[in-house]
Amino acid sequence: MKIEYSVLDCSFGKVTVATTEQGICCVSFAEDAEKELTHRFRKAILANHENSLHRTVVELLNAWPASAGKAAELPLHLVGTEFQLAVWKALLTLKPGDLTSYKVIAQLAGRPTAVRATGTAIGQNPVAVFVPCHRVLTSSGKIGGYRWGTPLKTELIEKGKTRF
């Protein structure tokens, strides 16, 4: 598999966007883009090359949260286990602005008793913001953790005028 990636500036800081021929496989706010991609896609051929889909992702991030509804139109190429894919697809059913809990996502993924495993799968989401893992809170309504830091999660929630 060939992956094109670029590190670009957006309203949330530096973002790495990676794509395959099928679509977006990674949107990350991690510091070391190539290291993350190499770890996640061990057999892929990486090419540091910006393309139009990368620029579209940045445009949508810069227009966030007004662009949240358009995120569903993006071509995604999610790579994970069957369970991870079920969890990430459950996240994609959330309407822009909605918040939910890990328990609800576990139920939507068809594994209502796998709440902790659901949290782990959410934490491994490779496509920040567009697979809206930032909209998942603890059952008590607290922010909880976020792979790219709780300040960013808080900012995304506040900008999105979300509700629980």
Contacts in CASP RR format, 6 or more apart in sequence:
PFRMAT RR
TARGET T0000
AUTHOR 0000-0000-0000
METHOD contacts of the structure
MODEL  1
MKIEYSVLDCSFGKVTVATTEQGICCVSFAEDAEKELTHRFRKAILANHE
NSLHRTVVELLNAWPASAGKAAELPLHLVGTEFQLAVWKALLTLKPGDLT
SYKVIAQLAGRPTAVRATGTAIGQNPVAVFVPCHRVLTSSGKIGGYRWGT
PLKTELIEKGKTRF
1 20 0 8 1.000
1 41 0 8 1.000
1 43 0 8 1.000
1 44 0 8 1.000
1 45 0 8 1.000
2 20 0 8 1.000
2 21 0 8 1.000
2 44 0 8 1.000
2 45 0 8 1.000
2 47 0 8 1.000
3 18 0 8 1.000
3 19 0 8 1.000
3 20 0 8 1.000
3 25 0 8 1.000
3 26 0 8 1.000
3 37 0 8 1.000
3 41 0 8 1.000
3 44 0 8 1.000
3 45 0 8 1.000
3 46 0 8 1.000
3 47 0 8 1.000
4 18 0 8 1.000
4 19 0 8 1.000
4 20 0 8 1.000
4 47 0 8 1.000
4 48 0 8 1.000
4 49 0 8 1.000
4 50 0 8 1.000
4 51 0 8 1.000
4 54 0 8 1.000
5 16 0 8 1.000
5 17 0 8 1.000
5 18 0 8 1.000
5 19 0 8 1.000
5 26 0 8 1.000
5 33 0 8 1.000
5 34 0 8 1.000
5 37 0 8 1.000
5 46 0 8 1.000
5 47 0 8 1.000
5 48 0 8 1.000
5 49 0 8 1.000
5 54 0 8 1.000
6 16 0 8 1.000
6 17 0 8 1.000
6 48 0 8 1.000
6 49 0 8 1.000
6 50 0 8 1.000
6 51 0 8 1.000
6 54 0 8 1.000
7 14 0 8 1.000
7 15 0 8 1.000
7 16 0 8 1.000
7 33 0 8 1.000
8 14 0 8 1.000
8 15 0 8 1.000
8 16 0 8 1.000
8 17 0 8 1.000
8 50 0 8 1.000
8 54 0 8 1.000
8 55 0 8 1.000
8 58 0 8 1.000
9 15 0 8 1.000
9 58 0 8 1.000
10 58 0 8 1.000
10 61 0 8 1.000
10 62 0 8 1.000
11 61 0 8 1.000
11 62 0 8 1.000
11 64 0 8 1.000
12 29 0 8 1.000
12 61 0 8 1.000
12 64 0 8 1.000
12 152 0 8 1.000
12 155 0 8 1.000
12 156 0 8 1.000
13 29 0 8 1.000
14 29 0 8 1.000
14 31 0 8 1.000
15 27 0 8 1.000
15 28 0 8 1.000
15 29 0 8 1.000
15 57 0 8 1.000
15 58 0 8 1.000
15 61 0 8 1.000
15 128 0 8 1.000
16 26 0 8 1.000
16 27 0 8 1.000
16 28 0 8 1.000
16 29 0 8 1.000
16 30 0 8 1.000
16 33 0 8 1.000
16 36 0 8 1.000
16 37 0 8 1.000
17 24 0 8 1.000
17 26 0 8 1.000
17 27 0 8 1.000
17 53 0 8 1.000
17 54 0 8 1.000
17 57 0 8 1.000
17 58 0 8 1.000
18 24 0 8 1.000
18 25 0 8 1.000
18 26 0 8 1.000
18 27 0 8 1.000
18 28 0 8 1.000
18 37 0 8 1.000
19 25 0 8 1.000
19 51 0 8 1.000
19 53 0 8 1.000
19 54 0 8 1.000
19 77 0 8 1.000
20 77 0 8 1.000
22 75 0 8 1.000
22 77 0 8 1.000
23 53 0 8 1.000
23 74 0 8 1.000
23 75 0 8 1.000
23 76 0 8 1.000
23 77 0 8 1.000
24 53 0 8 1.000
24 57 0 8 1.000
24 74 0 8 1.000
24 75 0 8 1.000
24 76 0 8 1.000
24 77 0 8 1.000
24 127 0 8 1.000
24 130 0 8 1.000
25 41 0 8 1.000
25 76 0 8 1.000
25 77 0 8 1.000
25 78 0 8 1.000
25 79 0 8 1.000
25 126 0 8 1.000
25 127 0 8 1.000
26 36 0 8 1.000
26 37 0 8 1.000
26 40 0 8 1.000
26 126 0 8 1.000
26 127 0 8 1.000
27 57 0 8 1.000
27 126 0 8 1.000
27 127 0 8 1.000
27 128 0 8 1.000
27 129 0 8 1.000
27 130 0 8 1.000
28 36 0 8 1.000
28 126 0 8 1.000
28 128 0 8 1.000
28 148 0 8 1.000
29 128 0 8 1.000
29 148 0 8 1.000
29 152 0 8 1.000
30 36 0 8 1.000
30 148 0 8 1.000
34 46 0 8 1.000
34 48 0 8 1.000
37 44 0 8 1.000
37 46 0 8 1.000
38 46 0 8 1.000
40 79 0 8 1.000
40 126 0 8 1.000
41 79 0 8 1.000
53 74 0 8 1.000
53 75 0 8 1.000
56 74 0 8 1.000
57 74 0 8 1.000
57 130 0 8 1.000
59 67 0 8 1.000
60 67 0 8 1.000
60 70 0 8 1.000
60 71 0 8 1.000
60 74 0 8 1.000
60 130 0 8 1.000
61 67 0 8 1.000
61 129 0 8 1.000
64 129 0 8 1.000
64 156 0 8 1.000
64 159 0 8 1.000
64 160 0 8 1.000
65 96 0 8 1.000
65 97 0 8 1.000
65 156 0 8 1.000
65 159 0 8 1.000
65 160 0 8 1.000
65 161 0 8 1.000
68 96 0 8 1.000
68 97 0 8 1.000
68 160 0 8 1.000
69 96 0 8 1.000
71 96 0 8 1.000
71 129 0 8 1.000
71 130 0 8 1.000
71 132 0 8 1.000
72 92 0 8 1.000
74 130 0 8 1.000
76 127 0 8 1.000
76 130 0 8 1.000
76 131 0 8 1.000
78 85 0 8 1.000
78 88 0 8 1.000
78 126 0 8 1.000
78 127 0 8 1.000
78 131 0 8 1.000
79 126 0 8 1.000
81 121 0 8 1.000
83 109 0 8 1.000
83 111 0 8 1.000
83 114 0 8 1.000
83 117 0 8 1.000
83 121 0 8 1.000
84 121 0 8 1.000
84 124 0 8 1.000
86 109 0 8 1.000
86 110 0 8 1.000
86 111 0 8 1.000
87 105 0 8 1.000
87 106 0 8 1.000
87 109 0 8 1.000
87 118 0 8 1.000
87 119 0 8 1.000
87 121 0 8 1.000
87 122 0 8 1.000
88 121 0 8 1.000
88 125 0 8 1.000
88 127 0 8 1.000
88 131 0 8 1.000
89 109 0 8 1.000
90 105 0 8 1.000
90 108 0 8 1.000
90 109 0 8 1.000
91 105 0 8 1.000
91 122 0 8 1.000
91 125 0 8 1.000
91 131 0 8 1.000
91 132 0 8 1.000
91 133 0 8 1.000
91 135 0 8 1.000
91 136 0 8 1.000
92 131 0 8 1.000
92 132 0 8 1.000
93 108 0 8 1.000
94 100 0 8 1.000
94 132 0 8 1.000
94 135 0 8 1.000
96 160 0 8 1.000
97 135 0 8 1.000
97 160 0 8 1.000
97 161 0 8 1.000
97 162 0 8 1.000
97 163 0 8 1.000
98 135 0 8 1.000
98 162 0 8 1.000
98 163 0 8 1.000
99 135 0 8 1.000
99 136 0 8 1.000
99 137 0 8 1.000
99 141 0 8 1.000
99 157 0 8 1.000
99 162 0 8 1.000
99 163 0 8 1.000
99 164 0 8 1.000
100 135 0 8 1.000
100 136 0 8 1.000
100 137 0 8 1.000
100 164 0 8 1.000
101 136 0 8 1.000
101 137 0 8 1.000
101 138 0 8 1.000
101 139 0 8 1.000
101 141 0 8 1.000
102 115 0 8 1.000
102 118 0 8 1.000
102 119 0 8 1.000
102 122 0 8 1.000
102 136 0 8 1.000
102 138 0 8 1.000
102 139 0 8 1.000
103 112 0 8 1.000
103 115 0 8 1.000
103 139 0 8 1.000
105 118 0 8 1.000
105 119 0 8 1.000
105 122 0 8 1.000
105 136 0 8 1.000
106 112 0 8 1.000
106 113 0 8 1.000
106 114 0 8 1.000
106 115 0 8 1.000
106 117 0 8 1.000
106 118 0 8 1.000
109 118 0 8 1.000
109 121 0 8 1.000
111 117 0 8 1.000
111 118 0 8 1.000
119 136 0 8 1.000
122 133 0 8 1.000
122 136 0 8 1.000
123 133 0 8 1.000
123 147 0 8 1.000
124 147 0 8 1.000
125 131 0 8 1.000
125 133 0 8 1.000
125 147 0 8 1.000
128 134 0 8 1.000
128 147 0 8 1.000
128 148 0 8 1.000
129 156 0 8 1.000
133 146 0 8 1.000
133 147 0 8 1.000
134 146 0 8 1.000
134 152 0 8 1.000
134 153 0 8 1.000
134 156 0 8 1.000
134 157 0 8 1.000
135 157 0 8 1.000
135 162 0 8 1.000
137 143 0 8 1.000
137 144 0 8 1.000
137 164 0 8 1.000
138 144 0 8 1.000
141 164 0 8 1.000
143 150 0 8 1.000
143 153 0 8 1.000
143 154 0 8 1.000
143 157 0 8 1.000
144 150 0 8 1.000
144 153 0 8 1.000
145 153 0 8 1.000
146 152 0 8 1.000
146 153 0 8 1.000
END
